[in-house]
Amino acid sequence: MTVWDDLVGQEKVSEQLAAAARDADALVTAVAADAPLPETSKMTHAWLFTGPPGAGRTQTARAFAAALQCVSPDRALGGVPGCGFCDGCHTALIGTHADVSTVAAVGAEILVKDMRDTVRKSYTSPANGRWQVILVEDAERLNEKSANAVLKAVEEPAPRTVWLLCAPSLEDVLPTIRSRCRHLNLRTPSVDAVADMLVRREGIEPGVAAAAARATQGHVDRARRLASDPAARERRAAVLKLPLRVEDIGGCLKAAQELVDAAAEDAKQLAEEMDGKETDELKAAMGASQGGRMPRGTAGVMKDLEEMQKRRRTRTQRDSLDLALTDLTGFYRDVLALQLGSRIALANADAEDTLERLARGTSPESTLRRIEAIAACRDALDRNVAPLLAVEAMTMALRSG
């Protein structure tokens, strides 16, 4: 198993990155031997991975980071970097490698204080790896100050530092940053490829895997969750019943409240799993007494942690809502396909009776307006509109068509 095996439907990108990893290996060897550097190299100091949600941007970047840190002895015999088994590959893939730093948005934005230490680290030599790798999972969430900090680091990188930026599209990244990166665009994997991965890698039954891949339309992470988590399937089923519950104003308001409450419950469950552990670890690191009392002068550190956790809960709730809105958009897309007599495969074949009922009772124009209402709700959430207000406006629009 190599580091590229988990990348679904990205064979071309995998080949490009494997070639770059080989050239990166040659660069490290040349520097160590004080030999002339190769004149042509597919390796560069900054990469930008773009692609639709679920295409595997972060997984691809992390696989490349693992290949760069690969210490397999087979390389000396002509093996390709990225064996997937050595200590360098393993720790990079699971996120514990000392020379692979990951930055992700905790809240709606990546703040400059979240980037400051990482930018500083990017100028240091690798501690025990071959490269200093900085992976920014949500480059589209860099605000003005944090983006400027990244720009300065990308403009004048250290000799053995590599920046890996992930974003949905080129337009989501500052032109000054993207012009200094090598761009790789990932595509949405086919439904069949995702289903095959779930069967082969996750041990999912073929029927369940095919249904999950079809329902998520090639979104690898969502398909994996839907196939393996019964609670996720229950939440999706509840979302798909919403179009039948907005026939009156009371139903609209109740459906909106339940949708927001479900997202809040997801955020609460994640917080309970992570916040307590983080707080205990910080207290132990700061030398808290046996009774849990913190030493003097550490209140500010605890306050920063609490603020970060609050931002994460807010983002988790909105991400959960966005997932529900994605399912709802797919539902109305299927309704529109039936209304237009399209032969495309239905993503929600398990709800075909409901789809046909709505297709017969409404017009394509009203379905398009409903899809636009869902998109408007997502935009409102991105602008930090109160979730309940945004979802209530959407359900009322779904009712009126």
C-alpha positions in Angstrom: 0.0 0.0 0.0 1.4 3.4 -1.0 0.4 6.8 0.2 -1.6 7.3 -3.0 -3.9 4.3 -2.5 -6.5 6.3 -0.6 -6.9 8.9 -3.3 -10.1 8.1 -5.2 -10.3 9.1 -8.9 -7.1 11.3 -8.8 -4.7 9.1 -10.8 -3.3 11.9 -12.9 -2.6 14.1 -9.9 -1.1 11.2 -8.1 1.3 10.6 -11.0 2.3 14.3 -11.0 2.9 14.3 -7.2 4.8 11.1 -7.3 7.2 12.5 -9.9 7.6 15.7 -7.8 8.4 13.6 -4.8 11.1 11.7 -6.7 12.6 15.0 -7.8 12.4 16.3 -4.2 14.3 13.2 -3.1 17.0 14.0 -5.6 17.2 17.6 -4.4 17.7 16.5 -0.8 20.4 14.0 -1.9 22.2 16.6 -4.0 22.2 19.2 -1.1 23.5 16.6 1.3 26.3 15.6 -1.0 27.1 19.2 -1.9 26.4 18.2 -5.6 25.0 20.5 -8.3 21.2 20.8 -8.2 19.3 19.2 -11.1 18.5 21.7 -13.9 15.0 20.6 -14.3 12.7 19.5 -11.5 9.0 18.9 -11.0 9.4 19.9 -7.4 8.6 23.4 -6.1 8.2 25.2 -2.8 4.5 25.9 -2.8 1.5 24.0 -4.1 -2.2 24.9 -4.4 -4.7 22.0 -4.4 -8.2 22.9 -5.6 -11.3 20.9 -6.3 -15.0 20.5 -5.4 -16.0 19.4 -1.9 -15.3 15.7 -1.3 -12.6 15.5 -4.0 -9.9 14.9 -1.4 -7.9 18.1 -1.4 -6.5 17.6 2.1 -6.0 13.9 1.7 -4.0 14.5 -1.5 -1.9 17.2 0.2 -1.2 14.9 3.2 -0.3 12.0 0.9 2.2 14.3 -0.8 3.6 15.4 2.6 4.1 11.7 3.5 5.9 11.0 0.2 8.2 13.9 0.9 9.0 12.6 4.4 9.3 8.9 3.3 12.4 7.2 4.8 11.9 3.8 3.2 15.2 2.0 2.6 13.7 0.8 -0.8 14.4 4.3 -2.1 18.1 3.5 -2.3 17.2 0.6 -4.6 15.1 2.8 -6.9 11.9 2.6 -5.0 9.3 5.5 -5.3 9.0 7.8 -2.2 5.7 7.3 -0.4 5.8 3.6 0.6 3.0 4.1 3.2 4.7 1.9 5.8 7.8 3.7 7.0 7.8 5.9 10.1 8.0 9.1 7.9 4.9 8.1 5.9 2.9 6.8 8.8 3.4 9.8 11.1 2.8 12.3 8.3 -0.5 10.5 7.3 -1.9 10.4 10.9 -0.7 14.0 11.7 2.0 13.4 14.2 5.1 14.1 12.2 7.3 16.7 13.8 8.0 18.4 10.5 4.5 18.4 9.1 2.4 21.3 10.5 -1.3 21.5 9.8 -3.4 24.7 10.0 -7.2 24.5 9.8 -9.9 27.1 10.4 -11.3 26.7 13.9 -14.0 29.3 13.3 -15.1 31.2 10.2 -11.6 32.4 9.5 -8.0 31.5 10.0 -6.7 34.4 12.2 -3.2 35.8 12.0 -2.5 34.6 15.5 -3.3 31.0 14.3 -0.7 31.4 11.6 2.1 33.3 13.4 3.8 30.4 15.0 3.4 28.3 11.9 5.0 31.0 9.7 7.9 31.2 12.1 8.4 27.5 12.0 8.4 27.5 8.2 11.8 29.3 8.4 13.4 26.6 10.4 15.2 23.5 9.2 13.5 20.2 9.5 14.0 18.6 12.9 14.3 15.0 11.8 12.4 14.8 8.5 13.6 15.6 4.9 11.4 18.7 4.5 9.5 21.2 6.6 6.0 20.9 5.3 3.2 23.4 6.1 -0.3 22.2 5.2 -3.1 24.8 5.2 -6.4 22.9 5.0 -8.7 25.9 4.5 -6.7 28.5 2.5 -10.0 30.1 1.4 -10.6 31.1 5.1 -7.4 33.1 5.4 -8.4 36.7 6.4 -6.4 39.7 5.1 -3.8 39.6 7.9 -3.2 35.9 8.0 -3.1 35.8 4.1 -0.4 38.5 4.1 1.6 36.5 6.6 1.4 33.4 4.3 2.3 35.5 1.3 5.5 36.7 2.9 6.5 33.2 3.8 5.7 31.8 0.3 7.6 34.7 -1.4 10.8 33.9 0.4 10.7 30.3 1.7 13.4 28.5 3.5 15.4 26.1 1.2 13.7 22.9 2.5 10.2 24.2 3.3 7.1 23.3 1.3 3.8 25.0 1.5 0.6 22.9 0.7 -2.5 25.1 0.4 -6.0 23.6 -0.1 -9.0 25.6 -1.3 -12.2 25.0 -3.4 -11.0 27.1 -6.3 -8.3 29.4 -7.6 -10.6 32.4 -7.0 -10.8 31.6 -3.3 -7.1 32.4 -2.8 -5.4 35.8 -3.1 -3.9 36.3 -6.6 -0.5 37.2 -5.1 -0.5 33.8 -3.3 -1.8 31.6 -6.1 0.7 33.1 -8.6 3.5 31.7 -6.4 2.1 28.2 -6.2 1.9 25.3 -8.6 -1.7 24.6 -9.1 -3.3 21.1 -9.2 -7.0 20.7 -9.7 -8.8 17.6 -8.4 -12.0 16.3 -9.9 -15.0 14.8 -8.3 -14.6 11.0 -8.2 -17.1 8.8 -10.0 -19.8 7.2 -7.9 -18.5 3.8 -9.0 -14.9 4.7 -7.8 -16.2 5.8 -4.4 -18.3 2.7 -4.0 -15.4 0.5 -4.9 -13.2 2.3 -2.3 -15.8 1.7 0.4 -16.0 -2.0 -0.3 -12.2 -2.5 -0.8 -10.8 -0.2 1.9 -13.6 0.0 4.5 -15.2 -3.4 4.2 -18.7 -2.0 3.5 -21.3 -4.2 1.9 -21.6 -3.5 -1.8 -25.2 -2.5 -1.7 -24.7 -0.1 1.2 -21.5 1.3 -0.4 -23.3 1.9 -3.8 -26.2 3.7 -2.1 -23.9 5.9 0.0 -21.7 6.8 -3.0 -24.8 7.6 -5.1 -26.4 9.7 -2.3 -23.3 11.8 -1.8 -22.5 12.1 -5.5 -18.8 11.3 -5.2 -18.0 13.1 -1.9 -15.6 10.6 -0.4 -15.7 11.6 3.3 -19.5 11.9 3.4 -19.9 8.6 1.6 -17.7 6.9 4.2 -19.6 8.5 7.0 -23.0 7.7 5.5 -22.0 4.1 4.9 -20.6 3.4 8.3 -22.7 5.6 10.7 -26.4 4.7 11.2 -26.9 8.0 12.9 -25.8 9.9 9.8 -28.3 7.9 7.7 -31.0 8.8 10.1 -30.1 12.5 10.0 -30.1 12.4 6.2 -33.5 10.7 6.1 -34.9 13.4 8.4 -33.6 16.1 6.1 -35.2 14.5 3.0 -38.6 14.6 4.7 -38.4 18.3 5.1 -39.9 19.2 1.6 -43.2 17.5 2.7 -43.3 19.4 6.0 -43.4 22.9 4.6 -47.0 23.0 3.5 -48.0 25.6 6.1 -46.3 28.3 8.1 -46.3 26.3 11.3 -44.6 23.4 9.6 -42.0 25.7 8.1 -41.0 27.1 11.5 -41.0 23.7 13.2 -38.9 22.2 10.5 -36.4 25.0 10.6 -36.1 24.8 14.4 -35.5 21.0 14.3 -32.9 21.4 11.6 -31.0 24.0 13.6 -31.4 22.0 16.8 -30.0 18.9 15.1 -26.9 20.9 14.0 -26.5 22.3 17.5 -26.6 18.8 18.9 -23.9 17.6 16.5 -21.7 20.5 17.6 -22.4 19.8 21.3 -21.4 16.1 20.9 -18.2 17.0 19.2 -17.5 19.6 21.9 -18.0 17.1 24.7 -15.6 14.7 23.0 -12.8 17.3 22.4 -13.2 20.2 24.8 -12.8 18.2 28.0 -9.7 16.4 26.7 -8.1 19.7 25.5 -8.8 21.4 28.8 -7.3 18.6 30.9 -4.2 18.4 28.7 -3.7 22.1 29.0 -4.1 22.1 32.7 -1.6 19.3 33.0 0.9 21.1 30.7 0.5 24.3 32.8 1.2 22.4 36.1 -2.3 22.5 37.6 -2.6 21.3 41.1 -4.2 18.0 41.9 -7.5 19.7 42.7 -7.5 21.3 39.3 -6.5 24.8 40.4 -4.4 26.6 37.8 -1.2 28.4 38.7 -1.2 32.1 38.8 -0.7 33.9 35.5 -2.3 31.2 33.4 -5.9 32.5 33.2 -5.2 34.2 29.9 -4.2 30.8 28.4 -7.4 29.2 29.5 -9.4 32.0 28.2 -7.8 31.7 24.7 -8.6 28.0 24.7 -12.2 28.6 25.7 -12.5 31.2 22.9 -11.1 28.7 20.4 -13.5 26.0 21.5 -16.4 28.4 21.2 -15.4 29.3 17.6 -15.1 25.6 16.8 -18.5 24.9 18.1 -20.0 27.7 16.0 -18.2 26.4 12.9 -19.2 22.8 13.6 -22.9 23.8 13.8 -22.7 25.7 10.6 -20.8 22.9 8.8 -23.6 20.4 10.0 -26.2 22.8 8.6 -24.3 23.1 5.4 -24.3 19.3 5.1 -28.1 19.2 5.5 -28.5 22.0 2.9 -26.3 20.0 0.5 -28.6 17.0 0.9 -31.6 19.2 0.4 -30.1 20.7 -2.8 -29.5 17.2 -4.1 -33.1 16.3 -3.4 -34.5 19.2 -5.4 -32.0 18.5 -8.2 -33.5 15.0 -8.5 -37.0 16.6 -8.6 -35.9 18.9 -11.4 -34.3 16.0 -13.3 -37.7 14.1 -13.2 -39.6 17.2 -14.3 -37.3 17.7 -17.3 -37.3 14.0 -18.2 -33.6 13.7 -17.7 -31.9 10.3 -17.8 -29.3 11.1 -15.1 -29.1 8.7 -12.2 -31.0 9.9 -9.1 -28.9 10.6 -6.1 -31.8 9.9 -3.8 -33.3 6.8 -5.4 -34.4 5.6 -2.0 -36.9 8.5 -1.9 -38.1 8.1 -5.4 -41.8 8.1 -4.5 -41.5 11.4 -2.8 -39.5 12.8 -5.7 -42.1 11.8 -8.2 -44.9 13.2 -6.0 -43.2 16.6 -5.9 -42.2 16.5 -9.5 -45.9 16.0 -10.6 -47.2 18.6 -8.2 -44.9 21.5 -9.0 -43.2 23.1 -12.0 -39.5 23.2 -13.0 -39.5 27.0 -12.4 -40.7 26.6 -8.8 -38.1 23.8 -8.2 -35.3 26.2 -9.5 -36.6 28.9 -7.1 -36.4 26.4 -4.2 -32.8 25.5 -5.1 -32.0 29.2 -5.2 -33.6 29.6 -1.8 -31.2 26.9 -0.4 -28.2 28.7 -2.0 -29.4 32.0 -0.4 -29.5 30.3 3.0 -26.0 29.0 2.6 -24.8 32.5 1.6 -26.6 34.0 4.7 -24.8 31.5 7.0 -21.5 32.4 5.4 -22.3 36.1 6.3 -22.9 35.0 9.9 -26.6 35.5 9.9 -28.3 33.8 12.9 -28.8 30.2 11.8 -32.4 30.0 12.8 -33.4 33.2 10.9 -31.6 32.0 7.8 -33.2 28.5 7.9 -36.7 29.9 8.6 -36.4 32.2 5.6 -35.4 29.2 3.5 -38.2 27.0 4.7 -40.8 29.8 4.0 -39.3 30.1 0.5 -39.5 26.4 0.0 -43.2 26.6 0.9 -44.0 29.4 -1.5 -41.9 28.0 -4.3 
